């Protein structure tokens, strides 16, 4: 009973410490936000040109106007759908390529150079070509979003597959697991955190390239 009481008191103490830290973090964030707003207000007043730097209040009014504008929200929905489609294309292309390149050194040697070469080309250099290839419309936009996101997905998936310890493969083979079982029960679960990291980078890259 005494040991349980000691453990219980320890948990309460740890919980109180965590609560105190959380409150301090919220306080520091609130203070930093207020400081930034204050600096923003002072700079806007000093410049005196709303077109260059509007005040926080004017920005808030414009933001509320955008939220209540049917046209702007409609365009926002169209943009969201484009980003989502491009992201799905990037995942559909990048994840299988990443798994194959991470699992097979031969495949990595064959197409690794091509992937690295394409990855070095600036995204804006593809704009004229995509317009010529795909015309005016959603095609070039989807291509740019998918192109910007596919490489983070490929690289992170490769890293996830290669980071799996050989002991897992040896243990699975010793118990009679085949290639399909190894892929579904070892490679996919172990590489999933890195795949999700690549997906997060891909969605942010898509947002930047949609402009």
C-alpha positions in Angstrom: 0.0 0.0 0.0 2.8 2.4 0.9 4.5 1.8 -2.5 1.2 2.4 -4.3 0.8 5.7 -2.4 4.3 6.8 -3.3 3.6 6.0 -7.0 0.3 7.9 -6.8 2.0 10.9 -5.3 4.7 10.8 -8.0 2.1 10.7 -10.7 0.3 13.7 -9.1 3.5 15.6 -8.9 4.4 14.8 -12.5 0.9 15.9 -13.6 1.1 19.2 -11.8 4.6 19.9 -13.3 3.2 19.2 -16.8 0.2 21.4 -16.1 2.5 24.2 -15.0 4.7 23.9 -18.0 1.6 23.9 -20.3 0.4 27.1 -18.7 3.8 28.7 -19.1 3.9 27.8 -22.7 0.5 29.3 -23.3 1.5 32.4 -21.5 4.7 32.8 -23.5 2.9 32.2 -26.8 0.3 34.8 -25.8 3.0 37.3 -24.9 4.8 36.7 -28.1 1.6 37.1 -30.2 0.9 40.4 -28.4 4.4 41.7 -29.0 4.2 40.8 -32.7 0.8 42.6 -33.0 2.2 45.6 -31.3 5.3 45.8 -33.6 3.0 45.3 -36.6 0.8 48.2 -35.4 3.7 50.5 -34.8 5.3 49.8 -38.2 1.9 50.3 -39.9 1.4 53.6 -38.2 5.0 54.7 -39.0 4.7 53.8 -42.7 1.2 55.3 -43.0 0.4 53.6 -46.3 -2.3 50.9 -45.8 -1.5 49.5 -49.3 2.0 48.6 -48.2 1.3 47.6 -44.6 -2.2 47.8 -43.2 -2.9 47.8 -39.5 -3.9 44.6 -37.7 -7.5 45.9 -37.4 -7.8 46.6 -41.1 -6.4 43.2 -41.9 -8.9 41.5 -39.6 -11.7 43.4 -41.3 -10.5 42.3 -44.7 -10.2 38.7 -43.4 -13.8 38.7 -42.2 -14.9 40.1 -45.5 -13.2 37.3 -47.3 -14.9 34.7 -45.1 -18.3 36.2 -45.9 -17.7 36.6 -49.6 -19.3 33.9 -51.6 -17.0 34.4 -54.6 -13.9 34.1 -52.5 -15.0 31.0 -50.7 -16.0 29.4 -54.0 -12.5 30.1 -55.4 -11.0 28.8 -52.2 -12.9 25.6 -52.6 -11.7 25.2 -56.2 -8.1 25.7 -55.0 -8.5 23.2 -52.2 -9.7 20.6 -54.6 -6.8 21.3 -56.9 -4.3 20.9 -54.0 -6.0 17.7 -52.9 -6.0 16.1 -56.3 -2.4 17.1 -56.9 -1.5 15.7 -53.5 -3.3 12.4 -54.2 -1.4 12.1 -57.5 1.9 12.7 -55.7 1.1 10.0 -53.1 -0.1 7.5 -55.8 3.1 8.0 -57.8 5.6 8.6 -55.0 4.8 5.9 -52.5 5.1 2.9 -54.9 8.3 4.3 -56.4 9.7 4.9 -52.9 8.9 1.4 -51.7 10.5 -0.2 -54.8 13.6 2.0 -54.7 14.0 1.4 -51.0 13.6 -2.3 -51.2 15.6 -3.0 -54.4 19.1 -1.5 -54.8 19.1 -2.5 -58.5 16.0 -0.3 -59.1 17.5 2.5 -57.1 20.6 2.4 -59.2 18.6 2.3 -62.5 16.1 5.2 -61.8 17.8 7.0 -58.9 19.8 9.2 -61.2 16.7 10.2 -63.2 14.8 11.0 -60.0 17.7 13.2 -58.7 18.0 15.0 -62.0 14.3 15.8 -62.2 14.4 16.9 -58.5 17.0 19.6 -59.2 14.9 21.3 -61.9 13.3 24.5 -60.5 9.5 24.2 -60.3 9.0 27.4 -62.3 11.0 26.0 -65.2 8.2 23.5 -65.9 5.5 26.2 -66.3 5.9 26.9 -70.0 6.2 23.1 -70.8 3.1 22.2 -68.8 1.1 24.9 -70.6 2.3 23.5 -74.0 1.7 19.9 -73.0 -1.6 20.2 -71.0 -3.0 23.5 -72.2 -4.8 26.2 -70.2 -6.9 24.9 -67.3 -6.4 22.6 -64.3 -3.9 20.3 -66.0 -0.8 22.5 -65.5 -1.8 23.4 -61.9 -2.3 19.7 -61.0 1.0 18.8 -62.6 2.9 21.5 -60.7 1.3 20.5 -57.3 2.0 16.8 -57.9 5.5 17.4 -59.2 6.4 19.5 -56.1 5.1 16.9 -53.7 6.2 13.6 -55.3 9.9 13.9 -54.5 9.5 14.4 -50.7 7.2 11.4 -50.7 9.7 9.3 -52.7 12.7 10.3 -50.6 11.0 9.8 -47.2 9.5 6.5 -48.3 13.0 5.3 -49.3 14.4 6.4 -46.0 11.6 4.6 -44.1 12.2 1.3 -46.0 16.0 1.4 -45.6 15.7 2.3 -41.9 14.1 -1.1 -41.1 16.5 -3.4 -39.2 17.6 -6.6 -41.0 16.7 -8.5 -37.9 13.0 -8.1 -38.7 13.5 -9.6 -42.2 15.5 -12.5 -40.8 13.0 -13.2 -38.1 10.1 -13.2 -40.5 11.9 -15.5 -43.0 12.8 -17.9 -40.2 9.1 -18.2 -39.4 8.3 -18.9 -43.1 7.0 -15.5 -44.1 7.0 -14.9 -47.9 7.7 -11.6 -49.7 4.0 -10.5 -49.6 3.7 -11.2 -45.9 7.0 -9.4 -45.2 5.8 -6.4 -47.3 2.4 -6.1 -45.6 3.4 -6.9 -42.0 6.9 -5.5 -41.8 7.8 -3.0 -44.5 4.6 -1.0 -44.7 4.0 -0.6 -40.9 7.7 0.3 -40.2 7.9 2.8 -43.1 4.6 4.4 -42.4 5.9 7.2 -40.1 8.4 8.3 -42.8 5.6 8.1 -45.5 3.4 10.3 -43.4 6.3 12.8 -43.0 6.7 12.9 -46.8 3.0 13.4 -47.1 3.1 16.3 -44.8 5.9 17.9 -46.7 4.1 17.2 -50.0 0.9 18.9 -49.0 2.9 22.0 -47.9 4.9 22.0 -51.1 1.6 21.7 -53.0 0.2 24.8 -51.3 3.3 26.8 -52.2 3.3 25.7 -55.8 -0.4 26.3 -56.4 0.4 30.1 -56.6 
